[in-house]
Amino acid sequence: MTSILASGSGAEDSRLLADFPESLANLEWRVVNDDVMGGRSEGGFRLEKQWLVFEGTTNTRGGGFSSIRSATGRFDLEDAGGIRLRVRGDGRTYTFGLTTWDTRGGPIRPSFWADFPTREGGWEVIDVAFRRFRPRWRGRWLEGPDLNPRAIDSLGLMISDGRDGPFRLEVDWIQAYERSAK
């Protein structure tokens, strides 16, 4: 279950992973939409004021997803319990995605996904515990492996909620919160 905090950023028990506009260039965000498999969704990101705006339109005929992903790096979140982000949503459900360096080398390189709902309108702080992340590969759920927070090397946001239409998610910052904080 997604935990939505009533107030505060929890900065005393968190590590900043992305803060905009600085992290827009530092993490080298890129777009991956369902057109890679013949889909018709359109989406992307831009900087607006001091936050990242992920927006577009999903079309479930031929795919139904839009995503943004950071370039590969090393985050080493071994002592973290999950991801915390401050967002302003549109009432749709989004997915936070992670990849790890320790799952490379085989025929399948899973990514790890966890969904989070948003409210329409105001800003909210959302916690997504690492235990909620499940491995997927090319849209299919896998039985394993488990997420290794020490090996996280990429961050991402996706919308794939089975609905057609416009979406908009504003992101102020992304943090990793300490395991002991939850």
Secondary structure per residue as TSV (DSSP state, phi and psi in degrees):
chain	resnum	aa	ss	phi	psi
A	1	M	-	360.0	135.2
A	2	T	-	-72.1	135.6
A	3	S	E	-100.2	124.3
A	4	I	E	-110.2	118.1
A	5	L	E	-83.0	141.9
A	6	A	S	-71.7	-38.4
A	7	S	S	-158.5	164.6
A	8	G	-	80.6	155.6
A	9	S	-	-94.3	-12.5
A	10	G	-	67.8	25.4
A	11	A	G	-59.3	-26.9
A	12	E	G	-68.3	-18.9
A	13	D	G	-125.9	27.8
A	14	S	E	-133.5	160.4
A	15	R	E	-121.3	124.1
A	16	L	E	-69.7	127.6
A	17	L	E	-106.6	-36.0
A	18	A	E	-150.1	129.5
A	19	D	E	-137.3	129.0
A	20	F	T	-101.7	142.0
A	21	P	T	-90.6	-11.7
A	22	E	H	-54.7	-44.6
A	23	S	H	-74.1	-11.0
A	24	L	H	-61.7	-46.4
A	25	A	H	-84.9	-40.1
A	26	N	H	-60.2	-38.5
A	27	L	T	-95.2	-2.4
A	28	E	T	49.6	62.7
A	29	W	-	-64.8	146.3
A	30	R	E	-141.9	161.2
A	31	V	E	-101.2	137.5
A	32	V	E	-135.3	111.0
A	33	N	E	-111.0	174.1
A	34	D	G	-70.0	-2.3
A	35	D	G	-65.7	-15.6
A	36	V	G	-66.0	-14.8
A	37	M	G	-128.1	23.3
A	38	G	T	88.9	9.2
A	39	G	-	-77.2	177.3
A	40	R	-	-123.0	8.3
A	41	S	-	-72.8	151.3
A	42	E	E	-129.3	136.1
A	43	G	E	-165.8	163.5
A	44	G	E	-174.0	-166.2
A	45	F	E	-141.9	159.6
A	46	R	E	-158.2	166.4
A	47	L	E	-95.4	131.4
A	48	E	E	-133.7	122.0
A	49	K	T	55.5	-115.8
A	50	Q	T	-117.0	25.9
A	51	W	E	-139.6	162.4
A	52	L	E	-83.7	133.9
A	53	V	E	-113.5	118.2
A	54	F	E	-105.3	114.4
A	55	E	E	-150.7	163.4
A	56	G	E	162.5	-151.2
A	57	T	E	-139.7	130.0
A	58	T	E	-94.9	146.2
A	59	N	-	-135.7	113.3
A	60	T	T	-78.8	-3.8
A	61	R	T	-85.9	93.5
A	62	G	T	107.6	12.1
A	63	G	T	161.4	-82.5
A	64	G	-	90.8	25.7
A	65	F	-	-139.6	155.8
A	66	S	E	-140.5	142.4
A	67	S	E	-149.2	159.3
A	68	I	E	-128.6	144.8
A	69	R	E	-141.0	146.8
A	70	S	-	-84.6	160.5
A	71	A	-	-67.1	164.4
A	72	T	-	-73.5	135.2
A	73	G	-	-150.5	-160.4
A	74	R	-	-128.9	123.5
A	75	F	-	-107.6	-28.6
A	76	D	-	41.7	79.6
A	77	L	-	-106.8	36.5
A	78	E	T	-54.6	-37.2
A	79	D	T	-90.7	3.2
A	80	A	E	-89.5	155.9
A	81	G	E	-104.9	-14.2
A	82	G	E	169.8	-170.9
A	83	I	E	-106.3	136.8
A	84	R	E	-121.7	131.3
A	85	L	E	-139.1	148.5
A	86	R	E	-105.4	119.1
A	87	V	E	-135.4	159.5
A	88	R	E	-123.1	114.2
A	89	G	E	-105.5	-170.2
A	90	D	E	-125.5	13.3
A	91	G	S	90.2	-2.9
A	92	R	-	-92.8	167.2
A	93	T	E	-98.3	131.2
A	94	Y	E	-114.4	169.5
A	95	T	E	-125.3	133.8
A	96	F	E	-97.5	133.3
A	97	G	E	-119.7	146.3
A	98	L	E	-134.1	146.7
A	99	T	E	-122.9	160.7
A	100	T	E	-131.8	147.0
A	101	W	G	-72.4	-22.9
A	102	D	G	-81.4	-1.3
A	103	T	G	-104.0	6.2
A	104	R	T	-80.3	163.5
A	105	G	T	102.5	-20.7
A	106	G	S	-99.7	-177.8
A	107	P	S	-70.8	-19.5
A	108	I	-	-124.1	128.9
A	109	R	-	-117.6	95.5
A	110	P	-	-69.9	157.3
A	111	S	E	-112.8	164.0
A	112	F	E	-116.0	128.5
A	113	W	E	-124.8	145.0
A	114	A	E	-144.8	129.9
A	115	D	E	-83.0	152.3
A	116	F	E	-145.8	131.7
A	117	P	E	-79.7	156.7
A	118	T	-	-124.6	156.3
A	119	R	-	-91.7	156.6
A	120	E	E	-85.5	127.8
A	121	G	E	113.8	-105.0
A	122	G	E	-72.2	166.4
A	123	W	E	-70.0	145.7
A	124	E	E	-146.2	151.8
A	125	V	E	-103.9	126.2
A	126	I	E	-120.2	132.4
A	127	D	E	-106.1	132.5
A	128	V	E	-124.1	106.5
A	129	A	E	-67.8	143.7
A	130	F	G	-57.8	-32.0
A	131	R	G	-63.8	-16.8
A	132	R	G	-85.1	-14.9
A	133	F	-	-75.6	130.8
A	134	R	E	-120.2	144.3
A	135	P	E	-74.7	139.9
A	136	R	E	-138.0	154.7
A	137	W	E	-145.3	123.0
A	138	R	T	48.4	43.5
A	139	G	T	82.6	-1.3
A	140	R	E	-106.3	136.6
A	141	W	E	-71.0	142.6
A	142	L	-	-114.7	157.9
A	143	E	S	-76.2	-24.0
A	144	G	-	-169.0	175.3
A	145	P	-	-83.5	172.3
A	146	D	-	-78.6	153.3
A	147	L	-	-65.3	132.1
A	148	N	-	-107.8	99.4
A	149	P	G	-57.6	-28.1
A	150	R	G	-65.1	-25.8
A	151	A	G	-102.3	8.6
A	152	I	E	-61.9	129.5
A	153	D	E	-131.1	2.0
A	154	S	E	-158.0	145.9
A	155	L	E	-115.4	154.6
A	156	G	E	-160.2	160.0
A	157	L	E	-126.6	141.1
A	158	M	E	-142.8	152.4
A	159	I	E	-123.1	127.2
A	160	S	-	-158.0	56.2
A	161	D	S	-95.0	11.0
A	162	G	S	78.5	10.1
A	163	R	-	-113.4	145.6
A	164	D	-	-89.6	148.5
A	165	G	E	127.3	179.9
A	166	P	E	-71.3	151.8
A	167	F	E	-139.7	154.9
A	168	R	E	-156.6	122.6
A	169	L	E	-129.6	123.6
A	170	E	E	-101.1	133.9
A	171	V	E	-121.8	120.6
A	172	D	E	-84.8	-47.6
A	173	W	E	-158.6	163.0
A	174	I	E	-130.5	131.2
A	175	Q	E	-130.0	164.2
A	176	A	E	-108.3	128.8
A	177	Y	E	-99.0	149.7
A	178	E	E	-66.4	145.7
A	179	R	G	-56.8	-40.4
A	180	S	G	-71.1	-14.9
A	181	A	G	-75.2	-17.2
A	182	K	-	-114.5	360.0
